[in-house]
Amino acid sequence: MTLEALGFFVAVVIKAVLFSVALLTGFAYMTYGERRIVARMQWRVGPNKVGPWGLLQPAADGIKLLFKEQLQPKEAKTFLFVLAPMISLVVALSAYAVIPIDKDPVNIFGFNIEPWVANPSIAMLYLLGISSLGVYGIILGGWASNNKYALLGAIRSSAQLISYELALGTALVSPLLMVGSLSLRDVVAQQLDHSYLNGDGGWLILAQPVAFFLYWTAAVAEVNRAPFDLPEAEQELGAGYHTEYSGMKFAMFFMAEYVNMFTVSSVATTVFLGGPGGLPVDETQGLVYRLLAHGPHWFLLKVYFFMFVFIWLRATFPRFRFDQLMRIGWQFLLPLGLINLGVTAVGVAMQWKSYQFTIAVMSMLVTLVSLSLLNRKPQHH
Amino acid sequence: MSQTMITGDIVSRFTQEQLDQNGYTVMNMGPQHPSTHGVLRLVLTLDGERVVDCVPDIGFLHTGIEKTAEVKTYNQALTLTDRMDYLAPLSNNLGYSLAVEKLLGVNIPERVSHIRVMLAELQRISSHMVWLGTSGLDAGAMSMFLYCFQDRERVLDLFENISGVRMMTSFIMPGGLMADLTEGFLDKVKEFLDYFEPHIEMYHGLLTGNSIWLNRTKKVGVLSAEQAKDYLCTGPVARASGVDWDIRRDFPYAAYADYDFKVPVLTEGDSFARYMVRMAELDESVKIVRQCLTKISPSGVYRTDDRKVVAPPKWEIARSMESLIHHFKLFTEGYAPTPGEVFQRVESPRGELAFHITSDGSNRPYRMHVRTPSFPHVQVMPVILQGHLLADVVVVLASVDFVLGDVDR
């Protein structure tokens, strides 16, 4: 092994560890943040006793979960029961490997540090592929628990994930078609290096608003969050697929859910909101401006904005019913995604500019909405 | 369909063979389940997630209140009634007190009747707040639960203000009220109404216009007018199915005849209709309480002056031998109505609540039977759940709004 390859290998391992630690810390404080924010939205206070402003609450929760008795139902399949949360967590963490948190490598002490763990040319395929593996953790966990509530939750979850995976995929294909690459780094570069009016760049949410809407809806369903949180619908199923889990095994499912939330938020940021892009690049400005104009902090800001939206949705909406959820996925999101994809493909073939995509996609949306309004049957109540 | 019984346990109306043949699953929901509103146990037979059959199993909260009342004096038995429908103790108190007063033949001062109406309507608001909050929660709208419970807290604060107790007040008692209104109580009620009224609008905004909520409740758990009558459904459940039946209007008690209010009736009979009926009832309750405020003086008589039924005031006991004897007799052996029986119904937040009390001339009820609104509402569950999805079960359960303490007694 050459020295260079060894250096690359070590760098990747270090980065992977750093990303995992960051994600899990992010998870811990996300639970705290969620509880505080939801509490505010619900006219209450939220955790505020452990440490200043309750900031040590996640640590207290972690310690509690670590020392909890590892309960396991008598008839549970031990191997799968233990394996399931591991699959969930490992899959969730590995998905994050291809997310670039900045555009270009940074040169620190002569080392060229790349702000991503890996940058395969098929990053998007890898992401979609590995995130759909997450369903194994859920369905195995639900099945191995030997509990009807857990099984129902697991079945709901797998059906939901498979259905929304399609809508998610079609929603992501449109912007990727415009970029012409599956590499997330290229996606970011395209958005930041080209202009919106004169080129095919600019934040893709501008050129692909419909795709963004579809992606976000499907993503909320994909991570089982309200109003699509049917697999763990507390009021119907106890806790869904993790009803029988306790202690760290439960915590792993919980971590996986939050890491998945981070992942879909990061993908939304990277693909639609220009990733680390912030203010326009202007070399004439001072050093401070150039340092702050774009970079990982913008990336984090956008990711946390999406995380906030997750919390906001949870505090606002009732839950869909299963058949309604399926109808939305198959009869609304997927067809709309395909039509959007068709329009985008035509645009790519005709080498449209970004703003022309916006016009085309919006006029498509307006046409579809007016058509559906015209075809609406009069409702009798 | 035969009832499979294993050691007295309700399993399913299907035999194991039938279950295997059709691929049905039997799922046990409750008595410990987040959405059974107390300790109801439902044995669901499911085809996938679709409910084929549902057998309610009650009795987990059986406290023997009717039987216990037979060994209590009339005044002692009052406190038992608080614990039946624990979300509307004052309505129970009112029903019981009216029944005992009818048995005794005492006259109640007008002011007391108006205060009773006000308290009963405030109780209706607080009970409906629990219903609204929990039905929101059961459909996944968690914030609704917390908003509604904070409004309920305000009502309970009012009750605490007059009686010192938040829930089991026993404030309405045979012969009148436990005490006079506290100073400034009517202002506090007005303050609450001003605070609460905009909230009804807010809840309409959060749920009534929300398409997810409409999808979850419309055409879910449909109860026809015939079924409602057959199963003796009353209250909002019956009124949502088109049965125009309200005890407050049809058989006025207390001072309800003096009040101007509408009885909301809808015909759809689904969960959404039940929701809309109760929301309209909230408006009407606010209206009634506002009318009460104009009719009630801040202080005055708060109980009958019949010394055989209620104790004389403290200052009188200190001065008059006769009063002291009244006080002593009342708290040692109570009062003994003439033999006979009475039937008194009131409109509790859940429907028709009726007390049937038989007296044998002693100081204790010979028999007290309570017709509670929740019991028929549990009976109706298998009918309206047929063919719905598991997720609908909790929504329908919440929309029917029964209290298990009221069912089991």
Interface residues (C-beta under 8 A of the other chain):
Chain A: V38 M41 Q42 W43 R44 K148 Y149 L152 R156 A226 P227 D229 L230 A233 E234 Q235 E236 L237 G238 R314 A315 T316 F317 P318 R319 F320 R321 F322 D323 Q324 H381
Chain B: T25 M27 H33 P34 S35 E49 G136 L137 D138 A139 G140 A141 M142 S143 L146 Y147 Q150 L207 N210 I212 W213 N215 R216 E268 L389 L390 A391 D392 V393 V394
